[in-house]
Amino acid sequence: MEKNKVTMERLVNHCKNMGIIFPGSEIYGGLANSWDYGPVGVELKNNIKRAWWKAFVQESEHTMGVDAAILMNSKVWEASGHVASFADPLMDCRECKTRHRADKLIENYSKGSVNADAMTNEEMEGYIIAHKIACPVCGKSNFTPIRQFNLMFQTNRGVTQENANIIYLRPETAQGEFVNFNNVQRSLRMKLPFGIGQIGKAFRNEITPGNFTFRTIEFDQMEHQLFCNPKDDAKFYDFYKNRSMEFLTSLGLPAEKLRFKDHEKLAHYAKAACDCEYLFKFGWGEVNGVHNRTNFDLSRHQEFSGKNMEYTDPTTNEKFIPYIVEASYGLDRITLALLDNAYEVETLENGEEREVMRFAPHLAPFKVAVLPLIKKLHADKTHELYRTLAKKFRVIYDETGSIGKRYRRQDAIGTPFCVTVDDETLNNGTVTVRFRDSMEQEVVKLDDLVSFIQTKVED
Ligand code: GAP
């Protein structure tokens, strides 16, 4: 068996054809940087969410979850610094009138060897002129100076569109965790260090092309905020950095396709920060970040809200504003990394091409496919089996086409087990289980089927 090279374009087409990810608003010509997860993609995404929640909330004795509102009082975003400084450095091409991020122009031109993050706007403008970097759309090199462009989407609350009514779609889920620090601490009697975890949508007005779902205007974040005594910040920063690798490899991403990149230019709130990057087909890209946010967020919320954000240590009576170590994961980017890593195209010994998604079984969108060998004879028994298995797992039923074609369709969406119902099932109570990865088959008693699958799909 031979493995063929797969391009990003082929992966995007595969996702569309197999019901994993569709272009957003497609029948209206789409909307740049927006995508819809289809019946297969939504299962994968939900499984990743569950794995994250289990690892960061359920299994942590010191973490509680929240689900805070997307729309927040605008003062939150003044306090957090997003109104003043959550901006991208943009330049317009004077020739074709398209808009570009100066840092991305430099990174693409230098193939990632120059870190534009560490440059000032003047340095970026100078570099672009000195290297005659061309507009990716028209090929000319004639850009306007850089302007800062705020990434927050605004909307208006109420019936009038006055400034006083402006509210923002949250650009990060983190602030919903910070503003609830006192509520969580008091209601659940939490002692430092403790964490708050949350999964939810965030929105950013991204204008650069997104590399499929890598950069979108609407995405899910899975964020864990660890509140601690300032003296412990370095320890927890290292802990959550290591946790990144542990979590991403537990999903099946290979360690050799993951690396850390320390930030040279720190965000307005950070004392230390790093990204964890995955090697996508288009190059290295950030999937999660770990940030030592110091006491910036809670101090600013104390200042802007007038509410006390101090914590009193019950043993020493020491009063302080806690430091926050944040571990922020992009759900869509992790989903994309898993698709990128799992998708393989093989040429089999008989010359046939096989597309297969080698997801770890616990993340596979469908755990089992149930297939009647002959629809007329075996469909009823297969539907009955569907109902039994579906109480435990996400199952898919398929009766269309030859059994070989049906196996291929399940390989292409990553279903680890195909169960075929035939005369043996009706007469002897056994089914044939066919394995996605080895393509081997095994006869299993119907009575043993649930536990047979269960042991293989547990994480
Ligand atoms: N609370 C900190 C924070 O939001 P960030 O590095 O801006 O930090 C965290 O974002 C994660 O969110 C990133 O590591 C990435 O996985 C994801 N993310 C950020 N912008 C994104 C976008 N436009 N599209 C998809 N995912 C994005």
Residues whose N, C-alpha, C, O or C-beta is under 5 A from the ligand:
A	BS01	GAP	P171 E172 A174 R204 E206 T213 F214 R215 T216 F219 E286 V287 N288 G289 S328 Y329 G330 D332 R333
